Amino acid sequence: MEENKTYTPADYKSDQAVRWCPGCGDHAILNTLHKAMSTLGIAPHKTAVISGIGCSSRLPYYMNTYGFHTIHGRAAAVATGFKVANPEMTVWQISGDGDGLAIGGNHFIHAVRRNIDINIILFNNKIYGLTKGQYSPTSARGFVSKSSPYGTVEDPFIPAELVFGARGNFFARSIDVELATSQDVLAAAARHKGTSVVEILQNCVIFNNGIHNAITDREIRADRTITLRHGEKMLFGRDMNRGIVRDGFMLKAVTVGEDGYTIDDVLVHDAHTPTNFLHQQLAMMDGLGELPLALGVIRDVEAPTYDEGVCMQTDEIRARKGFSCLRDMILAGETWTVE
């Protein structure tokens, strides 16, 4: 952070014309990312934005930061190398559900497992947009698309489930139209040391328009979603009179004041507890049944990071072995000369 320096969203905007379809949810995500970055106090030249391939992966062009538009599915690998080589930089990875979870799925889970200090924004529109409408790893069973004209016969990945399965320490979720929530979770992701994953449900107006409407429609959104905040009661609904309670080992949505439930029964969100069982339960609520879809920062737990571990190990070996450069290390072992 540069002392006494204040940044505005405009400081992070490039001069490039934004080339996404009118109405695409990517516009809102870009806007909230600019705003989130301005609240962090991190200079643009101390920031790198790295993407793979896809509509979302055009985002680095619209940032006045360092950027790298890499190859399909390899954004996490490049971001990992960049962060280890430049530990002082703040690194953002931009991926779609296809780029990040299909060809990039292996890189995704290992970045999360290693806990590299990068911020992954996963744009989830449940479709391949740039390549014109094939089903993706997050498309639901039975989904009809150009590559599944009779409906898919497979079950989708749930991004949150992958993160928890890979022992993730930070997971948050937002919706492209929830601008304030998106800005808050992106800023929280950047402040977290380690791999942070922010899933943003995004609408593709051309190939999958309205895919999230059962949750995001303005008339029902308050009853189908809950925004979690650390230290606050898990309340939701148009009148904020609905709450999440324990029902044995399961979660249950109740109306406060009915069936004997009081405000004291409603759970308080603790994003920082190392135990991830409740975090996983919250993250897996889908908003399509009794329980609402969880938005906000669901899990935010401290743990050792890969990049710091590599730097500490390198410094320790260098000091103990007396290496000043790579050549010293190579010539320290057994060598021979070929005549």
Stockholm file with secondary structure:
# STOCKHOLM 1.0

chainA/1-339         MEENKTYTPADYKSDQAVRWCPGCGDHAILNTLHKAMSTLGIAPHKTAVISGIGCSSRLPYYMNTYGFHTIHGRAAAVATGFKVANPEMTVWQISGDGDGLAIGGNHFIHAVRRNIDINIILFNNKIYGLTKGQYSPTSARGFVSKSSPYGTVEDPFIPAELVFGARGNFFARSIDVELATSQDVLAAAARHKGTSVVEILQNCVIFNNGIHNAITDREIRADRTITLRHGEKMLFGRDMNRGIVRDGFMLKAVTVGEDGYTIDDVLVHDAHTPTNFLHQQLAMMDGLGELPLALGVIRDVEAPTYDEGVCMQTDEIRARKGFSCLRDMILAGETWTVE
#=GR chainA/1-339 SS CCTTCCCCGGGGBCSSCCCSCTTCTHHHHHHHHHHHHHHHTCCGGGEEEEECSSSGGGGGGGBSSEEEECCTTCHHHHHHHHHHHCTTSEEEEEEEHHIIIIITHHHHHHHHHHTCSCEEEEEECSSBTTTTSBCCTTSCTTCCBTTBTTCCCSCCCCHHHHHHHTTCSEEEEEETTCHHHHHHHHHHHHHSSSCEEEEEECCCTTTSTTTTHHHHCTTTHHHHEEEECTTSBCEESTTSCEEEEEETTEEEEEETTSTTCCGGGSCBCCTTCSCCHHHHHHHHCCSSSSSCEEEEEEEECCCCCHHHHHHHHHHHHHHHHTCCSHHHHHHTSCCCCCC
#=GC SS_cons         CCTTCCCCGGGGBCSSCCCSCTTCTHHHHHHHHHHHHHHHTCCGGGEEEEECSSSGGGGGGGBSSEEEECCTTCHHHHHHHHHHHCTTSEEEEEEEHHIIIIITHHHHHHHHHHTCSCEEEEEECSSBTTTTSBCCTTSCTTCCBTTBTTCCCSCCCCHHHHHHHTTCSEEEEEETTCHHHHHHHHHHHHHSSSCEEEEEECCCTTTSTTTTHHHHCTTTHHHHEEEECTTSBCEESTTSCEEEEEETTEEEEEETTSTTCCGGGSCBCCTTCSCCHHHHHHHHCCSSSSSCEEEEEEEECCCCCHHHHHHHHHHHHHHHHTCCSHHHHHHTSCCCCCC
//
